Every structure is written in C-alpha cells, then in structure tokens.
C-alpha cells in the first residue's frame, strides 16, 4: 500500500425522499483513522443523518461543506447530478444495472464527468455473493411491519412503527404487545431478507413449522413456515424440481403456491424474483373462495411483479394500502373486508437507520476498504466498477444502448 494520504468523503444524502442512513458510523470512522495512518475522512455537514455531525467530529472526521477534494466519495442513495464530483470515485446504489429508466440521465452525467462509479450492489466475492447490503434490515423491518399491519387490520394490538423507535432494541421492546391468534404466516425466500424476517418472527415467539406441516396440520397458536423456490415452483411437465434448471431457465416452471395461499393469513414476501419466473399467484386466484391471505408484507416490492396486489410502492409515513381484486385497483387502507391489505414500503432499512448503517459499515470495513486502498486481490472493486474515465467497463458494456437512449 502506498503511503500517500487518501481522502475519503462522506457525502450528504441529497435524494428525495430523504434517507437518514450513512455508509459509515462515527465509531467506524474512528476505527479506520486508528488503523490507517494515511487516511483522512471528511464529512459533509448534514441535518438529516441518524448520527449527528458532532459525533463525526469527535471521531476525528473533518466537518466540511464540500467533499470535492476527496478522491473517494461514499454515499448510500443515488447522488443528485449537481452533487456529482468530476473525476472522482463515487460509491452509491446507482440503480442503473437493470437499465432503470429513471436513472438514465444520472449514468450519462457520470460518464460525462469521467467519474469512477462503484455500485454497492455489484460488490461480490468470487462466487458472486454480495459482500455488502441492507437486506437483513429490509427483512427485519418488513416482518415487523407485516405483524403491525395484521394487528391493525384485526384490531388485535397497536405497535409503534419501527421508524418511531430509536433503534432495534427499542423496537424489540414492542414485541411483548404482540398477541396473535392461531394464524399461519408464509415467508418466502432464503437469503439475507428472509433471515432478517425470521429474527423478528422468532423474537416474537412465533413457532416455525415445515411447509408440509403448514399445509396439513392444525396448530393451537401462531406458526410460520419459510418457503424456498423449490417449495412453490414446479416444472410444467411434471418432472422433479431442479435448482440449476430453474435458475437457468425458469420459463418451464409454474407456481404451486396455491396450497399455501389456501392456509396462510399473512404473507411476508422476501424472495428475489426473476421476471422470467412464474408469478406467485394471479389476481384470479385471489378471487377464488379458498384463497385465504388477507395481509401481504411485500418486502421485495416488485411493482406489478410476482404479487398482483403490489400495484405501487408505499411510504414510511403511509405504509399501507388496500388492493381490491375485483376491479384490480388500489383503495384506502382497511376499507373493505374483501380487500387485501398491502405493505409495500420500498426503503424499509431507512426505518432503523442506526442499526442498518452499523451493519453496512462493518461489511465495508471488513470486505471493501482493504481492497480499495490496498491491493484489490480478488478484483472485488474491479468487478463493481461500472464506469471509469468516461467509459463503461467491459462487464457493463451492455448498458451502452441504455445510455444512448435506445
């Protein structure tokens, strides 16, 4: 590692709606400054961060109004175009790799300004697993919101929303209020998101049962089951489920989710969904007499995706809406017994910004920083670099037609 000084800037989040998360907490800044004598950290003043500016100053970061003299600039959400700094390295979630329409102008500006863009979402190990993410907290807050919404719909208990809690420990103090009847909860997914959701369900004392027990048995108290891809997708030709073939080409599969939909009262959706894969269920299935689910916490929040009732994202301040399957329209929350109540907040980790940032920063310290300012031995940084010196990197060349507006 060369001993020239490296300036790292923490940018003020500029995206609206505002995001209170940070890429590094004050104590993590202190840890970096203690471990790397050649690193200088500058922190752009901000009114909205979940950790106040003074704590960064105490940790040894320099408070500034402008981070444009820093070689490396860290942020969480997309950086507004007028806050991008030409010729520097920017880290943030750019939401461009799936050619998202609303960020085409952002990627164009990044290329024009000769910025090296490193996308948090693309930082992976050699096996392709993500090294840094907020997924666990999406799962935690999503499951909590799902139970909160169920309690509200049936007037069973009232939990304080997660974003009104100081941190996770404060939110966990609400668990004691949860008194559920003998309901069944289906949770989809096997990654960080569903593991986060299970932390909450287990913490509330809800018993976990197998998919087979969930479908066939009666229980005295509330239970949940965790469903992996193989549990609710089957080959259309009646052969055995094969993981490789499903992930390679999910088009030859159909959904077998209906057996769970006929038993579950609450669905917590935490599974990644490929648009080529079957949808979980259709609007017509919702209208069948044996479709039992009445509350859906859609953590994945794929609009018009695998769950037909997710018609739009909801917000932290207004987290719930009703879906009327008979006319396929969104209605006011809790307005009709026949409706499905949907929680589809698309920025769930923002509700517990302190804990979510703490986890994220820890992964940055362990996996990313050593490769960033030392040797990038496993090409971790290289693989996540979308643009450099005004060009798309070879791995991201497929974005050229998107940049060109085709």
C-alpha angles and dihedrals in degrees: 000000000000116000097225109124117264117209116209118190127200106210125215108252106250103177119113124251086051122246120209096194123110132205090225131024121221092255090051089052089053090050093052092047090050093049101041115046092189097055123099119189122205122189121202109225114256136179095201108051117117087233115056122240092245090064090056091049090050090051090057101261117135113241110224140164093223131038097186093115091061118101092210121041120191125201139150111222130034110300114236109249094245090056095053113111116220118239096008135113111257124191118196143117098276099180091211105110093085089049092253105195096218092061101047091102090050093055091046091053091048089055093045091050092050091236123167101229117199113185117211089215092060097052102111140153122245090275090058095250116143116253100197130030147135093230097114091058092046086057094045096049093038094056091043090051090048092055091042090053093047089051091051096046093054096031092238101134140338119235124192109249113257092243090060090056118090093227142328095291089055090049091050089057086068092061091084090068092060111106108165127184119228095296129153121230123197117204119190126204140047105221138083092300097056092041088056090050091050090054088061098042091048090045089055090052095248110155120238117225134179121265090249093052090045091058100040110028138073119225131198094219139026117300138178135201128204113224123202124198092269092056095063106025125070133179110262090227093060096249125131121290110259117194095206094049093045094053092040096049117359093175093092091061136086132200120263093180095115093087089063095039088059091058106031125091095186129031121201106192113203103146125115109243127209111208088226091059124088117273115251092243139334133243089252091056090054088058094053113107095240095053101111107176112111102163124049126187102194105194093170089055097196102173110230085353130121093331115056094204092063095091097151140000117263126214136241090249094045103025103164139059135166124244118210107206094193093066098019091236139132115245136179114293119269090006102130136020091224093057128091114238110224129199107190107157106165098202102046098152088064088072092069098030098160096055094037091052092046091056094043094050091049090057090048091053094047104039112015112033097057089053092043099055098023130041113319089225099171095035088247093145093039093054091051096047107107099176136015132174093355096309137099110246116245094258090054098042087112088075093067096094089047090053090047090053097245 
